Amino acid sequence: MRSNRAKLRAAASMAATLPMLAGALALGIPAAHAADSPSRDTLAGTKPAWATAKADKGATSDSSQVSARVYLAGKDAAGLAAYAKAVADPTSASYGKYLSAEQAQSRFGATKAQVAAVKSWLTAAGLKVTGTTAHYVSVTGDVAAAEKAFGTQLHNYAKGSRTYRAPSKTASAPAALDGAVLTVTGLDNAPHKASSKDQLPPPDAVFKNAGPFSSYYGSNTASTLPKAYGKKIPYAIKGYTGKQLRSAYGAGKYTGKGVRVAITDAYASPTIAFDAANYAKKNGDAAYRTSQLKQVLPDGYTHTGADECSAAGWYGEETLDVEAVHAVAPDANITYVGAASCYDDDLLDSLNKVVDNHLADIVSNSWGDIEANQTPDLAAAYDQVFQFGAVEGIGFYFSSGDNGDEVANTGTKQVDTPANSAWVTAVGGTSLAVGKGDKYLWETGWGTDKASLSADGKSWTDFPGAFTSGAGGGTSKTVAEPFYQKGVVPNALATANNAAGNRVVPDISAIADPNTGFLVGQTQTFPDGSQQYSEYRIGGTSLASPVIAAVQALAQEARGGKAIGFANPSIYAKYGSKVFHDVTDNPTGSGLAVARIDFTNGYDASGGLLTSVRSLGKDSSLSAVKGYDDVTGVGTPANGYVQSYGKH
């Protein structure tokens, strides 16, 4: 999964955990605008948690420049959230009564009068309006003007080893605007980027898997290598293909015909059309029809460098997402919507393109960041997009993360965002065993321990070794428990951070373990500088999200093409039935592992080989157990899941 911030925040950020949001904001309703003064309404969440008195380094220079976005609340924010819930709830009389994009904007969007009033307020304070959309007004100006507009001083604060600007108190807006402002972003200038008009760079350096491989789970035993858990173990999978995944998750006769799936990431692979077509041809997938794969791209790109968003690193993300969706739902129409950069504002723009133009009913998103890095103002902006999507019958699917409980990555147990939103389907990950004849054998929660082969080749060093990666999951510290999780999620998980109960991640899961991963094909840059198509095995919840999106496309076809929309209420309503594989960490009653051989240099044997054992079902402090758990959610789709949607 691509990280949803700058690299300096993505890898080892120790940002302070955000304070608990009010329940309304946690469900995406703007928090009540408490009176900051008789003439001002506070904009909850606009002062970052890291902007503390201890970290305060003094006032920001009045002449420093600020670029901000003022997000519009619309005419009925509470009504938007209520209707988003109603149309997604199978027990509601309004279930499935979706609005068109035009109807949603007319009923819940900002009015011309509201937009005009917001622009007038901002310009009167000395800020320059640089852009206006149905969702926000963007402005630039100096610090003095921003302080006047938002009723707060801007100070410099230490955050880790760096210093950033932020409001010294919660920002506010004139009460006369009557709640027209949802929030403002940009008053703090800490990086808000994703890391999954510049020129896009060439493809990343080549990566190849070394053999031996298993063609299906257990097909090739590593007979010359040491035992693990008392038995000989198989070599890692070469990479599952669509036929195997369709069988594992009960696709049946369905192909996603007539269903539209969107994928959002940053940037765009310059070779995606060739790579996708070539991969389908080589691996038995249906050929793409004319216009079956489309791209909606920005006018230009920014922050493409390796020290910022690393644009080339996103090419593989798009490639994986497109090829996985097509492999599982070969007749679904795919629209890739690329963001201009990995910044949150640009990613929000790409999500809004999907919603404003209703480009698809199902949206897969394989990017995110740790919850501690998400400010409440951005959470509110994201939730508003997801709610507008819900009322239109659009469902968003987000990878839950690839670092387990995040302790090894950040030192703090936490979930990832935007997967933590109560308005999206968070997709966790598994290790998948598909046997001979494409038969589903079992799954474990994805979590990998790695131990290397000893120098004498007779044992595994410090077996089972250290944690390397695993499905993101756990309990949010900022988002209240949504209605659909009540009665399903164990109380011990829901109340782990708050007695009143919080959102637990994930909701549902699919294949993610790179050691039992999916085969992809992509144009890569070889050591001689040439660019060539090559195939390799990959995983992560970046794989799980498009796989679940594709399964949902099959389910939508099964219900006659009627949009599923925001799926969580329906998913949880099916909990406990046989339409899910109830995934546990110990499906066979004994420890599980695979042997893996890697090229030392990542592409050929000239630099030597590395041999290791990868244990399965070891997801940091998280555990996949019977029933709902915070590794796999309710489980993975089984035979009957797709067909169950045809009964509504």
C-alpha positions as CSV (number, residue, x, y, z in Angstrom):
1,M,0.0,0.0,0.0
2,R,1.3,3.4,-0.9
3,S,1.9,5.6,2.1
4,N,-0.3,8.7,2.3
5,R,2.2,11.3,3.3
6,A,5.7,12.5,2.5
7,K,8.5,10.0,3.1
8,L,9.6,12.0,6.1
9,R,6.2,11.1,7.6
10,A,5.6,7.8,6.1
11,A,8.4,5.6,7.5
12,A,9.1,6.4,11.1
13,S,6.9,9.3,12.1
14,M,6.3,9.7,15.8
15,A,3.6,12.3,15.5
16,A,1.4,12.6,18.6
17,T,-1.9,10.8,18.4
18,L,-4.8,13.0,17.6
19,P,-7.3,13.7,20.3
20,M,-10.7,12.0,20.2
21,L,-13.1,13.7,17.9
22,A,-16.7,14.4,18.8
23,G,-18.9,11.5,17.7
24,A,-20.6,13.6,15.1
25,L,-17.3,14.5,13.3
26,A,-16.1,10.9,13.6
27,L,-19.1,9.9,11.5
28,G,-18.4,12.7,9.1
29,I,-20.9,15.3,10.3
30,P,-19.2,18.7,11.0
31,A,-18.9,19.1,14.7
32,A,-21.2,21.7,16.2
33,H,-19.6,25.1,15.8
34,A,-19.3,26.2,19.4
35,A,-19.1,30.0,19.9
36,D,-15.5,31.1,20.1
37,S,-16.8,34.6,20.4
38,P,-20.3,36.1,19.8
39,S,-19.4,36.6,16.2
40,R,-17.2,33.5,15.4
41,D,-17.8,29.8,14.9
42,T,-14.9,27.4,15.6
43,L,-13.7,25.0,12.9
44,A,-13.1,21.9,15.0
45,G,-9.9,20.0,14.3
46,T,-7.9,22.8,12.7
47,K,-5.3,23.0,15.4
48,P,-3.0,19.9,15.0
49,A,-2.3,17.8,18.1
50,W,1.4,18.4,17.6
51,A,1.0,22.1,18.0
52,T,1.6,22.2,21.7
53,A,2.8,24.9,24.1
54,K,6.0,22.9,24.7
55,A,6.7,22.7,21.0
56,D,5.9,26.4,20.3
57,K,8.9,28.3,18.8
58,G,7.2,31.6,18.4
59,A,5.1,33.5,15.9
60,T,5.4,32.9,12.2
61,S,6.5,36.0,10.2
62,D,3.6,38.1,9.0
63,S,5.1,38.1,5.5
64,S,5.3,34.4,5.1
65,Q,2.9,33.0,2.5
66,V,-0.1,30.7,3.1
67,S,-2.0,28.5,0.6
68,A,-5.2,27.2,2.1
69,R,-8.4,25.5,1.1
70,V,-11.7,26.4,2.7
71,Y,-14.0,23.3,2.3
72,L,-17.7,24.1,2.1
73,A,-20.1,22.3,4.4
74,G,-23.1,22.6,2.0
75,K,-26.6,23.5,2.9
76,D,-27.4,20.4,5.0
77,A,-24.3,18.5,6.3
78,A,-26.3,16.6,9.0
79,G,-28.9,15.6,6.4
80,L,-26.1,14.4,4.0
81,A,-24.7,12.0,6.7
82,A,-28.2,10.8,7.6
83,Y,-29.2,10.1,4.0
84,A,-25.8,8.4,3.3
85,K,-26.6,6.0,6.2
86,A,-30.2,5.4,5.2
87,V,-29.5,4.5,1.5
88,A,-26.7,2.1,2.6
89,D,-28.7,0.3,5.4
90,P,-30.6,-2.8,4.2
91,T,-33.1,-2.3,7.0
92,S,-34.0,1.3,6.0
93,A,-37.0,2.2,3.8
94,S,-34.6,4.4,1.9
95,Y,-32.2,1.6,1.1
96,G,-30.9,1.8,-2.4
97,K,-32.8,5.0,-3.2
98,Y,-29.7,6.8,-4.6
99,L,-29.5,10.3,-6.0
100,S,-27.8,11.4,-9.1
101,A,-24.7,13.5,-8.8
102,E,-26.8,16.5,-9.8
103,Q,-29.5,15.7,-7.3
104,A,-27.0,15.2,-4.5
105,Q,-25.3,18.5,-5.2
106,S,-28.6,20.3,-5.4
107,R,-29.9,18.8,-2.2
108,F,-26.7,18.9,0.0
109,G,-24.1,21.0,-1.8
110,A,-23.1,24.6,-1.2
111,T,-25.4,27.2,-2.6
112,K,-24.2,30.1,-4.8
113,A,-25.0,32.4,-2.0
114,Q,-22.9,30.4,0.4
115,V,-19.9,30.4,-2.0
116,A,-20.2,34.1,-2.6
117,A,-20.3,34.8,1.1
118,V,-17.3,32.7,1.8
119,K,-15.3,34.3,-1.0
120,S,-16.3,37.8,0.3
121,W,-15.1,37.0,3.8
122,L,-11.8,35.7,2.6
123,T,-11.1,38.6,0.2
124,A,-12.1,41.1,2.9
125,A,-9.4,39.7,5.1
126,G,-6.8,40.3,2.4
127,L,-6.6,36.8,0.9
128,K,-6.6,36.1,-2.8
129,V,-9.1,33.6,-4.2
130,T,-7.2,31.3,-6.6
131,G,-9.9,28.7,-7.3
132,T,-13.4,27.7,-6.6
133,T,-15.2,24.3,-7.0
134,A,-18.4,22.8,-5.7
135,H,-16.4,21.6,-2.7
136,Y,-13.9,24.3,-1.7
137,V,-12.5,27.8,-2.2
138,S,-8.7,28.0,-2.4
139,V,-6.8,31.1,-1.3
140,T,-3.3,32.4,-1.0
141,G,-1.9,35.3,1.0
142,D,0.4,36.3,3.8
143,V,0.2,35.1,7.4
144,A,-1.3,38.4,8.6
145,A,-4.2,38.0,6.2
146,A,-4.7,34.3,7.2
147,E,-4.7,35.2,10.9
148,K,-7.3,37.9,10.3
149,A,-9.5,35.6,8.3
150,F,-9.4,32.6,10.6
151,G,-9.2,34.3,14.0
152,T,-6.0,32.7,15.2
153,Q,-2.3,33.4,15.3
154,L,0.1,31.2,13.3
155,H,3.1,30.0,15.2
156,N,6.1,27.8,14.4
157,Y,6.2,24.4,16.2
158,A,8.8,21.7,16.5
159,K,7.5,18.4,15.1
160,G,10.1,15.6,15.4
161,S,13.3,17.0,13.9
162,R,11.6,19.7,11.8
163,T,9.7,22.9,12.4
164,Y,6.3,23.6,10.9
165,R,3.7,26.4,10.9
166,A,0.3,25.8,12.6
167,P,-2.6,27.7,14.2
168,S,-1.9,28.5,17.9
169,K,-5.6,27.9,18.6
170,T,-8.5,26.4,16.7
171,A,-9.4,28.4,13.6
172,S,-12.8,30.0,13.3
173,A,-15.1,31.6,10.7
174,P,-17.6,34.4,11.0
175,A,-20.9,33.2,12.6
176,A,-22.7,35.2,9.9
177,L,-21.7,32.5,7.4
178,D,-24.2,30.3,9.2
179,G,-22.1,27.1,9.1
180,A,-21.2,27.3,5.4
181,V,-17.6,26.3,6.2
182,L,-16.8,22.7,6.8
183,T,-13.1,23.1,7.6
184,V,-9.9,24.7,6.4
185,T,-6.7,23.0,5.4
186,G,-3.3,24.5,4.8
187,L,-2.9,26.7,7.9
188,D,-0.4,24.1,9.0
189,N,2.3,23.3,6.5
190,A,3.4,19.9,7.7
191,P,3.5,17.6,4.6
192,H,0.1,16.2,3.7
193,K,1.1,13.8,1.0
194,A,0.7,10.3,-0.2
195,S,3.6,8.1,-1.1
196,S,2.4,5.0,-2.7
197,K,3.8,20.5,-13.9
198,D,6.7,18.0,-13.6
199,Q,7.5,15.5,-16.3
200,L,6.8,11.9,-15.1
201,P,10.0,9.9,-14.6
202,P,10.7,6.5,-16.4
203,P,9.6,3.3,-14.7
204,D,11.3,2.1,-11.6
205,A,14.3,-0.3,-11.6
206,V,13.4,-3.9,-12.4
207,F,12.4,-6.4,-9.7
208,K,12.2,-10.2,-10.4
209,N,11.5,-13.1,-8.2
210,A,14.0,-16.0,-8.0
211,G,12.8,-19.6,-8.1
212,P,12.1,-22.3,-7.3
213,F,8.3,-21.7,-7.1
214,S,5.1,-23.5,-6.4
215,S,2.5,-23.2,-9.2
216,Y,-0.2,-23.8,-6.6
217,Y,0.1,-24.0,-2.8
218,G,2.2,-27.1,-1.9
219,S,3.0,-28.1,-5.4
220,N,6.8,-27.9,-4.9
221,T,8.3,-29.0,-1.6
222,A,11.6,-27.5,-0.5
223,S,13.0,-31.0,0.2
224,T,16.7,-29.9,0.5
225,L,16.0,-27.1,3.0
226,P,15.5,-27.4,6.8
227,K,12.1,-28.2,8.2
228,A,9.8,-25.6,9.8
229,Y,7.3,-26.4,12.5
230,G,8.4,-30.0,12.3
231,K,7.8,-30.6,8.6
232,K,9.1,-29.8,5.1
233,I,7.6,-26.7,3.6
234,P,6.6,-25.7,0.1
235,Y,8.3,-23.0,-1.9
236,A,6.5,-19.7,-2.3
237,I,3.9,-19.3,-5.0
238,K,5.1,-18.0,-8.4
239,G,2.1,-15.7,-8.3
240,Y,-1.6,-16.6,-8.4
241,T,-3.5,-15.6,-11.5
242,G,-7.2,-14.6,-12.1
243,K,-8.4,-18.1,-12.6
244,Q,-7.2,-19.2,-9.2
245,L,-8.5,-16.1,-7.4
246,R,-11.9,-16.3,-9.1
247,S,-12.2,-19.9,-7.8
248,A,-11.0,-19.0,-4.3
249,Y,-13.6,-16.2,-3.9
250,G,-16.6,-17.8,-5.5
251,A,-16.9,-15.9,-8.7
252,G,-19.0,-18.5,-10.4
253,K,-20.4,-17.4,-13.7
254,Y,-20.2,-13.7,-13.0
255,T,-17.6,-11.5,-14.8
256,G,-18.6,-7.9,-13.7
257,K,-20.4,-7.3,-17.0
258,G,-21.9,-3.8,-17.1
259,V,-20.3,-2.7,-13.8
260,R,-17.9,0.3,-13.6
261,V,-14.9,0.2,-11.2
262,A,-12.7,3.2,-10.6
263,I,-9.2,3.2,-9.2
264,T,-7.5,6.2,-7.6
265,D,-3.8,6.6,-7.1
266,A,-1.3,9.4,-7.8
267,Y,0.2,10.0,-11.3
268,A,-0.2,7.5,-14.1
269,S,1.9,4.7,-15.6
270,P,2.9,5.7,-19.2
271,T,2.8,2.0,-20.1
272,I,-0.4,0.8,-18.5
273,A,-2.3,0.1,-21.7
274,F,0.5,-2.1,-23.1
275,D,1.2,-3.8,-19.8
276,A,-2.4,-4.6,-19.0
277,A,-3.1,-6.0,-22.5
278,N,0.2,-8.0,-22.5
279,Y,-0.5,-9.4,-19.1
280,A,-4.0,-10.5,-19.9
281,K,-2.8,-12.2,-23.1
282,K,0.0,-14.1,-21.3
283,N,-2.0,-15.2,-18.3
284,G,-5.3,-16.3,-19.7
285,D,-7.4,-13.3,-18.9
286,A,-10.0,-11.9,-21.3
287,A,-8.6,-9.4,-23.8
288,Y,-9.7,-5.8,-23.1
289,R,-12.5,-4.4,-25.2
290,T,-12.1,-1.1,-26.8
291,S,-12.4,1.6,-24.2
292,Q,-12.8,-0.9,-21.4
293,L,-9.8,0.6,-19.7
294,K,-9.9,4.4,-19.5
295,Q,-7.8,7.0,-17.7
296,V,-8.9,10.4,-16.3
297,L,-5.8,12.4,-15.7
298,P,-4.9,16.0,-14.5
299,D,-3.5,18.6,-16.7
300,G,-0.1,18.3,-15.1
301,Y,1.8,16.7,-12.3
302,T,3.8,18.1,-9.3
303,H,6.2,16.8,-6.7
304,T,7.3,13.9,-8.8
305,G,10.8,13.5,-7.4
306,A,12.2,10.6,-5.4
307,D,12.6,12.9,-2.4
308,E,8.9,13.8,-2.5
309,C,6.2,11.6,-4.0
310,S,8.4,9.3,-6.0
311,A,6.1,9.2,-9.0
312,A,7.7,6.2,-10.6
313,G,6.8,4.2,-7.5
314,W,3.2,4.7,-8.2
315,Y,3.3,3.1,-11.6
316,G,3.4,-0.3,-10.1
317,E,0.5,0.5,-7.9
318,E,-1.7,1.4,-10.8
319,T,-0.5,-1.7,-12.7
320,L,-1.4,-4.0,-9.8
321,D,-4.8,-2.4,-9.3
322,V,-5.8,-2.5,-12.9
323,E,-4.5,-6.1,-13.5
324,A,-6.1,-7.4,-10.3
325,V,-9.5,-6.0,-11.1
326,H,-9.5,-7.3,-14.6
327,A,-8.3,-10.7,-13.5
328,V,-11.2,-11.2,-11.1
329,A,-13.9,-9.2,-13.0
330,P,-12.8,-9.5,-16.6
331,D,-15.8,-7.7,-18.1
332,A,-15.9,-4.8,-15.6
333,N,-15.2,-1.4,-17.1
334,I,-12.2,0.2,-15.4
335,T,-11.5,3.9,-15.0
336,Y,-8.2,5.0,-13.6
337,V,-8.3,8.4,-12.0
338,G,-4.8,9.8,-11.3
339,A,-4.0,12.6,-8.9
340,A,-1.6,15.4,-9.8
341,S,0.6,14.5,-6.8
342,C,0.6,12.5,-3.6
343,Y,-0.7,15.5,-1.6
344,D,-4.0,15.0,0.2
345,D,-5.6,18.0,-1.6
346,D,-4.8,16.4,-5.0
347,L,-6.0,13.0,-3.9
348,L,-9.2,14.6,-2.7
349,D,-9.6,16.1,-6.1
350,S,-9.3,12.7,-7.8
351,L,-12.0,11.3,-5.4
352,N,-14.3,14.2,-6.1
353,K,-13.9,13.6,-9.8
354,V,-15.3,10.2,-9.4
355,V,-18.2,11.4,-7.3
356,D,-19.0,14.6,-9.2
357,N,-19.1,12.7,-12.5
358,H,-20.3,9.4,-11.1
359,L,-17.4,7.6,-13.0
360,A,-18.1,4.3,-11.2
361,D,-20.1,2.6,-8.5
362,I,-17.1,0.9,-6.9
363,V,-13.8,2.7,-6.1
364,S,-10.6,0.9,-5.1
365,N,-7.9,2.9,-3.3
366,S,-4.5,1.4,-2.3
367,W,-3.0,4.3,-0.4
368,G,-3.1,5.6,3.1
369,D,-1.1,6.6,6.2
370,I,-1.0,6.1,9.9
371,E,-3.9,7.6,11.9
372,A,-1.5,9.9,14.0
373,N,-0.7,11.8,10.8
374,Q,-4.2,12.5,9.9
375,T,-5.5,15.9,11.1
376,P,-9.2,16.2,11.9
377,D,-9.7,18.9,9.2
378,L,-8.6,16.5,6.5
379,A,-10.7,13.7,8.0
380,A,-13.8,15.9,7.7
381,A,-13.0,16.7,4.1
382,Y,-12.5,13.0,3.2
383,D,-15.7,11.9,5.0
384,Q,-17.7,14.5,3.1
385,V,-16.5,13.0,-0.2
386,F,-17.4,9.5,1.0
387,Q,-20.8,10.6,2.1
388,F,-21.6,12.2,-1.2
389,G,-20.5,9.0,-2.8
390,A,-22.8,7.0,-0.6
391,V,-25.9,8.9,-1.5
392,E,-25.1,8.4,-5.1
393,G,-24.6,4.6,-4.7
394,I,-20.8,4.7,-4.8
395,G,-18.7,2.6,-2.4
396,F,-15.1,3.3,-1.5
397,Y,-12.6,0.5,-0.7
398,F,-9.3,1.3,1.1
399,S,-6.3,-0.9,1.9
400,S,-6.0,-1.3,5.7
401,G,-2.2,-1.1,5.6
402,D,0.9,-3.3,5.4
403,N,2.5,-2.8,8.8
404,G,0.3,-4.8,11.2
405,D,-0.4,-2.8,14.4
406,E,2.2,-0.2,13.2
407,V,4.3,-0.6,16.4
408,A,7.4,-1.8,14.5
409,N,6.9,1.0,12.0
410,T,6.0,3.9,14.3
411,G,6.4,2.7,17.9
412,T,2.7,3.2,18.5
413,K,-0.2,0.9,18.1
414,Q,-2.6,2.5,15.6
415,V,-4.7,2.0,12.5
416,D,-4.3,3.5,9.0
417,T,-6.3,6.2,7.3
418,P,-8.5,6.8,5.3
419,A,-9.3,3.1,6.0
420,N,-10.3,4.3,9.5
421,S,-13.2,6.3,8.1
422,A,-16.6,5.0,9.1
423,W,-17.7,5.7,5.5
424,V,-15.4,3.4,3.7
425,T,-14.8,-0.3,3.5
426,A,-11.4,-1.1,5.0
427,V,-9.9,-4.1,3.3
428,G,-7.5,-6.3,5.3
429,G,-5.3,-9.1,4.1
430,T,-4.7,-12.8,4.2
431,S,-2.2,-15.5,3.2
432,L,-4.1,-17.6,0.6
433,A,-3.6,-21.3,-0.2
434,V,-5.1,-22.4,-3.5
435,G,-4.4,-26.0,-4.3
436,K,-4.5,-28.3,-7.3
437,G,-7.4,-27.7,-9.7
438,D,-7.8,-24.1,-8.3
439,K,-9.4,-25.5,-5.1
440,Y,-9.6,-23.2,-2.1
441,L,-7.7,-24.8,0.8
442,W,-7.4,-22.2,3.5
443,E,-6.4,-18.7,4.5
444,T,-4.5,-17.2,7.5
445,G,-4.4,-13.6,8.5
446,W,-1.5,-12.0,6.7
447,G,1.5,-11.5,9.0
448,T,5.0,-12.6,8.1
449,D,8.0,-13.5,10.3
450,K,11.3,-14.0,8.4
451,A,14.3,-16.2,9.3
452,S,17.3,-16.6,7.1
453,L,19.1,-19.9,6.3
454,S,22.0,-20.6,8.5
455,A,25.6,-20.5,7.1
456,D,25.8,-24.3,7.1
457,G,22.4,-24.7,5.5
458,K,21.1,-27.0,8.2
459,S,18.8,-24.6,10.1
460,W,16.9,-21.4,10.1
461,T,18.6,-18.6,12.1
462,D,16.6,-17.5,15.2
463,F,13.5,-19.2,13.8
464,P,10.7,-18.0,13.3
465,G,12.6,-14.7,13.0
466,A,11.4,-11.1,13.0
467,F,8.2,-9.5,11.8
468,T,8.4,-8.0,8.3
469,S,4.9,-7.0,7.3
470,G,1.2,-7.8,7.8
471,A,-2.3,-6.6,7.4
472,G,-3.1,-3.3,9.0
473,G,-5.8,-3.4,11.7
474,G,-6.9,-2.5,15.2
475,T,-9.0,0.1,16.9
476,S,-9.2,3.8,15.9
477,K,-8.4,6.5,18.4
478,T,-10.3,9.1,16.6
479,V,-13.4,7.6,14.9
480,A,-16.5,6.6,16.9
481,E,-17.9,3.1,16.5
482,P,-20.3,3.0,13.5
483,F,-23.8,1.6,13.7
484,Y,-23.0,-1.4,11.5
485,Q,-20.2,-2.7,13.7
486,K,-22.3,-2.8,16.9
487,G,-23.2,-6.3,17.9
488,V,-20.6,-7.8,15.6
489,V,-17.2,-6.4,16.6
490,P,-16.2,-7.8,20.0
491,N,-16.5,-5.3,22.8
492,A,-12.9,-5.8,23.8
493,L,-11.8,-4.5,20.4
494,A,-14.4,-1.7,20.1
495,T,-13.5,-0.3,23.6
496,A,-9.7,-0.7,23.4
497,N,-9.2,3.0,23.2
498,N,-12.5,4.5,24.5
499,A,-15.2,3.0,26.7
500,A,-17.9,4.4,24.4
501,G,-16.5,2.3,21.5
502,N,-14.5,3.2,18.4
503,R,-14.2,2.1,14.8
504,V,-12.3,-1.1,14.3
505,V,-10.5,-2.0,11.1
506,P,-10.7,-3.9,8.8
507,D,-14.2,-4.8,7.5
508,I,-13.4,-7.6,5.0
509,S,-10.3,-9.1,3.6
510,A,-8.6,-10.9,0.6
511,I,-5.3,-12.1,-0.5
512,A,-2.4,-9.8,0.5
513,D,0.7,-11.9,1.6
514,P,3.5,-11.3,-1.0
515,N,4.6,-14.9,-0.4
516,T,1.2,-16.2,-1.6
517,G,0.8,-13.2,-3.9
518,F,-0.5,-12.3,-7.3
519,L,1.5,-12.3,-10.5
520,V,1.7,-8.8,-12.2
521,G,3.3,-7.7,-15.5
522,Q,4.9,-4.2,-15.8
523,T,7.4,-2.4,-18.0
524,Q,10.5,-1.8,-15.8
525,T,13.9,-0.3,-16.2
526,F,16.7,-2.9,-16.6
527,P,20.3,-2.4,-15.5
528,D,21.3,-1.6,-19.1
529,G,18.8,1.3,-19.2
530,S,16.4,-0.5,-21.4
531,Q,12.7,-0.6,-20.6
532,Q,11.1,-4.1,-20.9
533,Y,8.0,-5.9,-19.8
534,S,8.6,-8.3,-17.0
535,E,6.4,-10.2,-14.5
536,Y,6.8,-10.6,-10.8
537,R,4.8,-11.7,-7.7
538,I,3.4,-9.0,-5.4
539,G,1.1,-8.6,-2.5
540,G,0.1,-6.1,0.3
541,T,-3.3,-4.8,1.0
542,S,-2.7,-2.9,-2.2
543,L,-3.7,-6.3,-3.8
544,A,-6.5,-7.0,-1.4
545,S,-8.4,-3.8,-2.1
546,P,-8.7,-4.2,-5.9
547,V,-9.5,-7.9,-5.4
548,I,-12.4,-7.0,-3.1
549,A,-13.5,-4.2,-5.5
550,A,-13.6,-6.8,-8.3
551,V,-15.6,-9.3,-6.2
552,Q,-18.1,-6.5,-5.5
553,A,-18.4,-5.9,-9.2
554,L,-19.3,-9.6,-9.6
555,A,-21.9,-9.1,-6.7
556,Q,-23.3,-6.0,-8.4
557,E,-23.8,-8.0,-11.6
558,A,-25.5,-10.7,-9.6
559,R,-28.1,-8.2,-8.3
560,G,-28.9,-7.1,-11.8
561,G,-26.5,-4.2,-12.0
562,K,-28.1,-2.3,-9.2
563,A,-25.4,-0.4,-7.3
564,I,-24.3,-1.8,-4.0
565,G,-23.1,1.6,-2.9
566,F,-21.5,1.9,0.6
567,A,-21.2,-1.8,1.3
568,N,-20.5,-2.0,5.0
569,P,-24.0,-2.3,6.4
570,S,-24.7,-5.1,3.9
571,I,-21.4,-6.8,4.6
572,Y,-22.0,-6.8,8.4
573,A,-25.6,-7.9,7.8
574,K,-24.2,-11.1,6.3
575,Y,-21.9,-11.7,9.2
576,G,-22.1,-15.2,10.6
577,S,-23.4,-16.8,7.5
578,K,-21.6,-19.3,5.2
579,V,-20.9,-16.6,2.6
580,F,-17.6,-15.7,4.4
581,H,-14.5,-17.8,5.0
582,D,-13.9,-17.3,8.7
583,V,-10.2,-16.9,8.6
584,T,-7.9,-17.8,11.5
585,D,-4.2,-17.9,12.0
586,N,-4.1,-21.6,12.5
587,P,-6.3,-23.2,9.9
588,T,-4.5,-26.5,9.7
589,G,-3.7,-27.0,13.4
590,S,0.0,-26.5,13.1
591,G,2.5,-23.8,12.1
592,L,2.6,-22.7,8.5
593,A,5.5,-21.4,6.4
594,V,6.9,-21.2,2.9
595,A,10.5,-21.2,1.7
596,R,11.6,-18.2,-0.4
597,I,14.6,-17.6,-2.6
598,D,15.4,-14.0,-3.6
599,F,18.0,-12.4,-5.9
600,T,20.4,-10.4,-3.7
601,N,20.4,-7.6,-6.3
602,G,16.7,-7.9,-7.0
603,Y,16.8,-9.0,-10.6
604,D,19.4,-11.8,-11.4
605,A,21.7,-14.4,-9.8
606,S,24.9,-12.5,-10.5
607,G,25.0,-11.1,-7.0
608,G,24.0,-14.3,-5.3
609,L,20.8,-15.7,-3.7
610,L,19.1,-15.2,-0.3
611,T,17.2,-18.1,1.2
612,S,14.6,-17.6,4.0
613,V,11.6,-19.1,5.6
614,R,8.5,-17.0,5.9
615,S,6.0,-18.0,8.6
616,L,2.4,-17.2,8.0
617,G,-0.3,-15.9,10.4
618,K,2.1,-13.8,12.5
619,D,0.6,-10.3,12.3
620,S,2.4,-8.4,15.1
621,S,0.1,-8.1,18.1
622,L,-3.0,-8.7,15.9
623,S,-4.7,-12.1,15.7
624,A,-7.1,-13.7,13.3
625,V,-9.5,-15.7,15.3
626,K,-13.0,-17.3,15.0
627,G,-15.5,-14.6,14.3
628,Y,-14.8,-10.9,13.7
629,D,-11.1,-10.0,14.2
630,D,-8.9,-7.0,13.5
631,V,-6.8,-8.7,10.9
632,T,-9.4,-10.0,8.5
633,G,-12.7,-8.3,9.7
634,V,-15.7,-10.6,9.0
635,G,-13.5,-12.8,6.8
636,T,-13.1,-13.3,3.0
637,P,-15.7,-13.9,0.3
638,A,-16.7,-17.6,0.0
639,N,-18.9,-19.5,-2.4
640,G,-22.3,-17.8,-2.1
641,Y,-21.1,-14.4,-1.2
642,V,-21.4,-13.0,-4.8
643,Q,-24.8,-14.7,-5.2
644,S,-26.1,-13.4,-1.9
645,Y,-26.5,-9.9,-3.4
646,G,-28.9,-11.2,-5.9
647,K,-31.4,-11.8,-3.1
648,H,-32.0,-8.1,-2.5
